[in-house]
């Protein structure tokens, strides 16, 4: 929170009265929030650093932003508002341009008819007071807010929706009725080109929202742009359908794809740098009835990789997983549908194993994250460089650990399991619904039972569940369907009081903010190994159910419900997506 010497609100009961000057230090000493000696020390620092007094006092730990705001609120007789729980009206907030809001640390909070209530981190800034009044062309009254709450509020509320729509309109205007796509492509590299500015704003907004994918979809009447946030698509904007082709062409140029080919799907990748972070973009184009559909997967190189401690695996499971991971040989399979976080778990496992003493080779399609110290190989089936061929060559490179992006066929499964027998730790993924069905999927591929029994060490099944928004989560009454589902799952009628986000500005009305993995791990013991070697599904299922009793995906999701971290609807979604019954 930054403060300057400016208005006095001795007459603040009349919000239209222009305040007089007042010194922040005098206010804080009068409120007994700091001593005279602390004020003098801060003033000396201010002379040396040029920083504002309030910022220095907070940075020094002399007082907190909350105490500072509360003291000013009492002294100036103005409200102190907690932005974490405040319900915003985004259209009202955006009545003040973003540049001015960030410069003066101000948010428009409420229209009271004769005045606008604005939250200021520095209610003593007379210049800001005058400028905001001029820009809004309204009389204003002031509330004090903590600066640390303002900054994330700016990012949430000043989404680039209007900017993106405006740039799309500018591009439409530049195009006119007759479009020369060749000329547009040739000039699109200029910094001022609307198509370039549109793409830059789109990427920045996606990064700010934490989106995993950007969808550019030509429709019959318009161009639809959507972002996938926490696994759910959100519409960003609709634009004139004519801009779809130049957008797709520019993106394909960035990825080095053939811009003349519009009848066949293409895949590529490129990197963009946004606000001091590098983001890898995986691109897929698909010809549709109304033009090329473009989907871009966004992979942040700084924030995308997590350690095993941060993926959400329960502590007892994580301990055993680490013990198996550090063995010298064997296979670990991570299973689940597309978008369940399998890649994050595998990369976290590689980061755990990566050291100067360990040779790690990955065989992927595509390579998602670049890892230093690791040899990563990209599959290219166009030149007959498939998983099986690369895996055979990999075994001649003397690896200790092999990451196989996915087991897709019997040949790859056979080579991977043989590698696990012959002194390599092999990590891979398989598309199955849960851990119990995974060994039988390998058998269905034609892998000999003895190889499954001797090579497979553990199977980890996982899903991602959305977490309740911490700002707006509240108790949620059970529906009859939810009550019936809980009765089957929870023994002894144990009471469960679920929470669910009602939707607020912090979560963009969704009720959810962020996701976390839920896991089950089937560790191959002697009984399971014997049943697998004999290809005895009945004995295997019975033993597997005993091992996983009370520790399935559904049970871990229910633990998050009990803790208030996710909704019962998310837990039920996990239950409907797995083949195992509650047990």
JOPEJO-V593993 format. One record per residue. N is the residue number from 1. RES is the residue in one small letter. SS is DSSP state (H for helix, E for strand, C for the rest). BURIAL is + if it has 9 or more other ideal C-beta (glycine too) atoms within 8 Angstrom, else -. D_FIRST is the distance of its C-alpha to the first C-alpha in Angstrom with 1 decimal. Layout:
# JOPEJO-V593993
n:res:ss:burial:d_first
N:RES:SS:BURIAL:D_FIRST
N:RES:SS:BURIAL:D_FIRST
This chain:
# JOPEJO-V593993
n:res:ss:burial:d_first
1:x:C:+:0.0
2:x:C:+:3.8
3:x:C:+:6.7
4:x:C:+:10.4
5:x:C:-:13.6
6:x:E:+:14.9
7:x:E:+:16.4
8:x:E:+:17.9
9:x:C:+:18.7
10:x:C:-:21.8
11:x:C:+:23.7
12:x:C:+:21.2
13:x:C:-:24.0
14:x:C:-:25.2
15:x:C:+:22.5
16:x:C:-:24.6
17:x:C:-:24.5
18:x:C:-:22.6
19:x:C:+:20.3
20:x:E:-:20.9
21:x:E:+:18.8
22:x:E:+:17.0
23:x:C:-:15.3
24:x:H:+:12.1
25:x:H:+:14.0
26:x:H:-:16.9
27:x:H:+:15.1
28:x:H:+:13.8
29:x:H:+:17.3
30:x:H:-:19.1
31:x:C:+:17.4
32:x:C:-:18.4
33:x:C:+:15.1
34:x:C:+:15.8
35:x:C:-:19.1
36:x:H:-:20.3
37:x:H:-:21.0
38:x:H:+:17.5
39:x:H:+:16.2
40:x:H:-:19.1
41:x:H:-:18.4
42:x:H:+:14.7
43:x:H:+:16.2
44:x:H:-:18.8
45:x:H:+:16.5
46:x:H:+:14.7
47:x:H:-:18.3
48:x:H:-:19.1
49:x:H:-:16.2
50:x:C:-:14.9
51:x:C:+:11.2
52:x:C:+:9.1
53:x:H:+:9.4
54:x:H:+:6.2
55:x:H:+:5.5
56:x:H:+:9.2
57:x:H:+:9.4
58:x:H:+:7.5
59:x:H:-:9.4
60:x:C:-:12.4
61:x:C:-:12.5
62:x:C:-:13.0
63:x:C:+:11.1
64:x:C:-:9.3
65:x:H:+:6.3
66:x:H:-:9.4
67:x:H:+:11.0
68:x:H:+:8.4
69:x:H:+:8.6
70:x:H:+:12.3
71:x:H:+:13.0
72:x:H:+:11.8
73:x:H:+:13.8
74:x:H:-:16.8
75:x:H:+:16.8
76:x:H:+:16.5
77:x:C:-:18.6
78:x:C:+:16.7
79:x:C:-:16.2
80:x:E:+:13.4
81:x:C:+:13.9
82:x:C:-:13.8
83:x:C:+:13.8
84:x:C:-:15.6
85:x:C:-:18.6
86:x:C:+:18.5
87:x:C:-:21.5
88:x:C:+:20.7
89:x:C:-:23.4
90:x:H:-:22.9
91:x:H:-:25.2
92:x:H:+:23.2
93:x:H:+:19.9
94:x:C:+:21.7
95:x:C:-:23.1
96:x:C:+:20.1
97:x:C:-:20.6
98:x:H:+:18.3
99:x:H:-:17.9
100:x:H:+:16.6
101:x:H:+:14.3
102:x:H:-:12.6
103:x:H:-:12.8
104:x:H:+:11.4
105:x:C:+:9.0
106:x:E:+:11.6
107:x:E:+:14.0
108:x:E:+:17.4
109:x:E:+:18.2
110:x:E:-:21.5
111:x:E:-:24.5
112:x:C:-:25.9
113:x:C:-:28.9
114:x:C:-:28.5
115:x:C:+:24.7
116:x:E:+:21.9
117:x:E:+:19.0
118:x:E:+:15.8
119:x:E:+:12.4
120:x:E:+:9.5
121:x:C:+:5.8
122:x:C:+:7.1
123:x:C:+:10.5
124:x:C:+:11.7
125:x:C:+:12.1
126:x:H:+:15.9
127:x:H:-:16.6
128:x:H:+:14.5
129:x:H:+:16.2
130:x:H:-:19.6
131:x:H:+:19.2
132:x:H:+:18.2
133:x:H:+:21.1
134:x:H:-:23.4
135:x:H:+:22.6
136:x:H:+:23.0
137:x:C:-:26.0
138:x:C:-:25.3
139:x:C:+:24.1
140:x:E:+:20.7
141:x:E:+:19.2
142:x:E:+:15.6
143:x:E:+:13.8
144:x:E:+:10.2
145:x:C:+:8.6
146:x:C:+:6.1
147:x:H:+:4.5
148:x:H:-:6.9
149:x:H:+:9.5
150:x:H:+:9.2
151:x:H:-:10.3
152:x:H:-:13.4
153:x:H:+:14.1
154:x:H:+:14.5
155:x:H:-:16.9
156:x:H:+:18.8
157:x:H:+:19.3
158:x:C:+:19.9
159:x:C:-:22.8
160:x:C:+:25.2
161:x:H:+:28.0
162:x:H:-:28.4
163:x:H:+:28.1
164:x:H:+:30.7
165:x:H:+:32.9
166:x:H:-:32.7
167:x:H:+:33.6
168:x:H:+:36.4
169:x:H:+:37.7
170:x:H:+:37.6
171:x:H:+:39.6
172:x:H:+:42.0
173:x:H:-:42.5
174:x:H:-:43.2
175:x:H:+:45.7
176:x:C:-:47.9
177:x:C:-:50.9
178:x:C:-:52.6
179:x:C:+:50.5
180:x:C:-:51.5
181:x:H:+:49.8
182:x:H:-:51.1
183:x:H:-:49.7
184:x:H:+:46.3
185:x:H:+:46.2
186:x:H:-:47.2
187:x:H:-:44.5
188:x:C:+:41.7
189:x:C:-:40.4
190:x:C:-:39.1
191:x:C:-:35.4
192:x:C:-:35.6
193:x:C:+:37.8
194:x:H:+:36.5
195:x:H:+:37.6
196:x:H:+:35.6
197:x:H:+:32.4
198:x:H:+:33.1
199:x:H:+:33.5
200:x:H:-:30.3
201:x:H:+:28.3
202:x:H:+:30.2
203:x:H:+:29.5
204:x:H:+:25.7
205:x:H:+:25.6
206:x:H:+:27.7
207:x:H:+:25.6
208:x:H:+:22.4
209:x:H:+:24.4
210:x:C:-:25.9
211:x:C:+:29.3
212:x:C:-:32.3
213:x:E:+:34.7
214:x:E:+:35.0
215:x:E:+:38.1
216:x:E:+:39.6
217:x:E:+:42.6
218:x:E:+:45.1
219:x:C:+:46.5
220:x:C:-:49.5
221:x:C:-:47.4
222:x:C:-:44.1
223:x:E:+:41.9
224:x:E:+:39.7
225:x:E:+:36.6
226:x:E:+:35.2
227:x:E:+:32.8
228:x:E:+:33.5
229:x:E:+:30.4
230:x:C:+:31.1
231:x:C:+:34.8
232:x:E:+:34.9
233:x:E:-:35.4
234:x:E:+:33.1
235:x:E:-:34.3
236:x:E:+:32.0
237:x:E:+:34.2
238:x:E:-:37.8
239:x:E:+:39.2
240:x:C:+:42.6
241:x:C:+:44.8
242:x:C:-:46.0
243:x:H:+:42.8
244:x:H:+:43.5
245:x:H:+:46.1
246:x:H:+:44.2
247:x:H:+:41.1
248:x:H:+:43.4
249:x:H:+:45.1
250:x:H:+:42.0
251:x:H:+:40.8
252:x:H:+:44.2
253:x:H:+:44.3
254:x:H:-:41.1
255:x:C:+:42.8
256:x:C:-:46.1
257:x:C:+:48.0
258:x:C:-:51.1
259:x:C:-:49.9
260:x:C:-:53.6
261:x:C:-:53.9
262:x:C:-:52.7
263:x:C:-:55.4
264:x:C:-:54.4
265:x:C:-:51.3
266:x:E:+:49.4
267:x:E:+:46.8
268:x:E:+:44.6
269:x:E:+:41.3
270:x:E:+:38.9
271:x:E:-:35.4
272:x:E:-:32.4
273:x:E:-:29.3
274:x:E:+:26.1
275:x:C:-:22.6
276:x:C:-:24.0
277:x:E:+:25.8
278:x:E:+:29.5
279:x:E:+:31.0
280:x:E:+:34.7
281:x:E:+:36.3
282:x:E:+:39.5
283:x:E:+:41.5
284:x:E:+:44.3
285:x:E:+:46.2
286:x:E:+:48.8
287:x:E:+:51.2
288:x:E:+:51.2
289:x:C:-:53.2
290:x:C:-:50.7
291:x:E:+:49.5
292:x:E:+:47.7
293:x:E:+:45.2
294:x:E:+:42.5
295:x:E:+:40.4
296:x:E:+:37.9
297:x:E:+:36.7
298:x:E:+:33.3
299:x:E:+:33.0
300:x:E:+:29.9
301:x:C:+:31.1
302:x:C:-:27.8
303:x:C:-:26.9
304:x:C:+:30.3
305:x:C:+:32.0
306:x:C:-:31.5
307:x:C:+:33.2
308:x:H:+:35.8
309:x:H:-:33.5
310:x:H:-:31.0
311:x:C:+:33.5
312:x:C:-:33.9
313:x:C:+:37.5
314:x:C:-:38.4
315:x:H:-:38.7
316:x:H:-:42.5
317:x:H:+:43.1
318:x:H:+:40.8
319:x:H:-:42.7
320:x:H:+:46.0
321:x:H:+:44.8
322:x:H:+:43.8
323:x:H:-:47.2
324:x:H:+:49.0
325:x:H:+:46.8
326:x:C:-:47.7
327:x:C:+:51.4
328:x:C:-:53.5
329:x:C:+:54.9
330:x:E:+:54.8
331:x:E:+:53.1
332:x:E:+:49.9
333:x:E:+:49.4
334:x:E:+:46.2
335:x:E:+:47.1
336:x:C:+:45.6
337:x:C:-:45.5
338:x:C:-:43.6
339:x:C:-:39.9
340:x:C:+:40.0
341:x:C:+:38.1
342:x:H:+:41.2
343:x:H:-:40.1
344:x:H:+:36.8
345:x:H:+:38.9
346:x:H:+:41.4
347:x:H:+:39.0
348:x:H:+:37.2
349:x:H:+:40.7
350:x:H:+:41.4
351:x:H:+:38.3
352:x:H:+:39.5
353:x:H:+:42.9
354:x:C:+:42.1
355:x:C:-:43.2
356:x:C:-:45.5
357:x:C:-:48.4
358:x:C:+:48.2
359:x:C:+:49.4
360:x:E:+:47.7
361:x:E:+:48.9
362:x:E:+:47.5
363:x:E:+:49.6
364:x:E:+:47.4
365:x:C:-:47.6
366:x:C:+:45.1
367:x:C:+:43.1
368:x:C:+:39.6
369:x:C:+:37.5
370:x:C:-:38.5
371:x:C:+:38.8
372:x:C:-:39.4
373:x:C:-:42.6
374:x:C:+:44.1
375:x:E:+:47.0
376:x:E:+:46.2
377:x:E:+:48.9
378:x:E:-:48.6
379:x:C:+:51.5
380:x:E:-:53.3
381:x:H:-:56.0
382:x:H:-:57.0
383:x:H:-:58.7
384:x:C:-:59.8
385:x:E:-:57.1
386:x:C:-:56.6
387:x:H:+:55.2
388:x:H:+:58.6
389:x:H:+:59.5
390:x:H:+:56.2
391:x:H:+:56.4
392:x:H:+:59.9
393:x:H:-:58.8
394:x:H:+:55.8
395:x:H:+:58.1
396:x:C:-:59.9
397:x:C:+:56.6
398:x:C:-:56.7
399:x:C:+:53.4
400:x:C:-:52.3
401:x:E:+:49.9
402:x:E:+:50.3
403:x:E:+:47.9
404:x:E:+:49.9
405:x:C:+:47.6
406:x:C:+:49.9
407:x:C:+:53.4
408:x:C:-:55.0
409:x:C:+:58.8
410:x:H:-:61.4
411:x:H:-:61.9
412:x:H:+:58.2
413:x:H:+:58.3
414:x:H:+:61.5
415:x:H:+:60.3
416:x:H:+:57.0
417:x:H:+:58.7
418:x:H:+:61.3
419:x:H:+:58.6
420:x:H:+:57.1
421:x:H:+:60.6
422:x:C:-:61.1
423:x:C:-:58.3
424:x:C:+:55.1
425:x:E:+:52.0
426:x:E:+:51.6
427:x:E:+:48.5
428:x:E:+:48.8
429:x:E:+:48.1
430:x:E:+:50.5
431:x:C:-:50.1
432:x:C:+:51.2
433:x:C:+:49.9
434:x:C:+:49.7
435:x:C:+:50.6
436:x:C:+:54.1
437:x:C:+:55.4
438:x:H:+:54.4
439:x:H:+:57.5
440:x:H:+:59.8
441:x:H:+:58.0
442:x:H:+:59.1
443:x:H:+:62.6
444:x:H:-:62.7
445:x:C:+:62.0
446:x:C:-:65.2
447:x:C:+:63.8
448:x:C:-:66.4
449:x:H:+:65.5
450:x:H:-:66.0
451:x:H:+:63.3
452:x:H:+:60.7
453:x:H:+:61.7
454:x:H:+:61.6
455:x:H:+:58.6
456:x:E:+:56.0
457:x:E:+:53.9
458:x:E:+:51.2
459:x:E:+:49.9
460:x:E:+:46.2
461:x:E:+:45.7
462:x:E:+:42.2
463:x:E:+:40.3
464:x:E:+:36.7
465:x:E:+:35.4
466:x:E:+:32.3
467:x:E:+:29.8
468:x:E:+:28.7
469:x:C:+:25.2
470:x:C:-:23.3
471:x:C:+:21.6
472:x:C:+:24.9
473:x:E:+:27.6
474:x:E:-:30.1
475:x:E:-:33.6
476:x:C:+:36.2
477:x:C:-:39.8
478:x:C:+:42.5
479:x:C:-:44.9
480:x:H:-:48.6
481:x:H:-:48.3
482:x:H:+:45.3
483:x:H:+:47.1
484:x:H:-:50.2
485:x:H:+:48.5
486:x:H:+:46.8
487:x:H:-:50.2
488:x:H:-:51.8
489:x:H:+:49.0
490:x:C:+:48.0
491:x:H:-:50.8
492:x:H:-:51.7
493:x:H:-:49.7
494:x:C:-:46.4
495:x:C:-:43.8
496:x:C:+:41.0
497:x:C:-:38.2
498:x:C:+:36.6
499:x:E:+:33.1
500:x:E:+:32.3
501:x:E:+:29.2
502:x:C:-:29.8
503:x:C:+:27.7
504:x:C:+:24.2
505:x:H:+:21.8
506:x:H:+:20.4
507:x:H:+:24.0
508:x:C:+:25.1
509:x:C:-:27.6
510:x:C:+:29.5
511:x:C:+:28.7
512:x:E:+:28.4
513:x:E:+:25.7
514:x:E:-:27.2
515:x:E:+:30.6
516:x:E:+:32.3
517:x:E:+:35.9
518:x:E:+:38.6
519:x:E:+:41.6
520:x:E:+:45.2
521:x:E:+:47.2
522:x:E:+:50.9
523:x:E:+:52.2
524:x:C:+:55.8
525:x:C:-:57.9
526:x:H:-:61.7
527:x:H:-:62.5
528:x:H:+:60.4
529:x:H:+:61.7
530:x:H:+:65.3
531:x:H:+:64.8
532:x:H:+:63.2
533:x:H:+:66.0
534:x:C:-:68.6
535:x:C:-:66.7
536:x:C:-:66.9
537:x:H:-:64.2
538:x:H:-:65.2
539:x:H:+:64.9
540:x:H:+:61.7
541:x:H:+:59.9
542:x:H:-:61.0
543:x:H:+:59.7
544:x:H:+:56.5
545:x:H:+:55.8
546:x:H:-:56.4
547:x:H:+:54.0
548:x:H:+:51.2
549:x:C:-:51.8
550:x:C:-:48.5
551:x:C:+:46.5
552:x:C:+:46.7
553:x:H:+:44.0
554:x:H:+:44.2
555:x:H:+:43.8
556:x:H:+:40.6
557:x:H:+:39.2
558:x:H:+:40.3
559:x:H:-:38.4
560:x:H:+:35.2
561:x:H:+:36.2
562:x:H:-:36.8
563:x:C:-:33.3
564:x:C:-:31.8
565:x:C:-:30.5
566:x:C:+:32.8
567:x:C:+:35.1
568:x:H:+:38.8
569:x:H:-:39.5
570:x:H:+:38.1
571:x:H:+:40.3
572:x:H:+:43.3
573:x:H:+:42.7
574:x:H:+:43.0
575:x:H:+:46.2
576:x:H:-:47.8
577:x:C:-:47.1
578:x:C:+:49.0
579:x:C:-:52.7
580:x:C:+:52.6
581:x:C:-:53.1
582:x:C:-:51.0
583:x:C:-:52.5
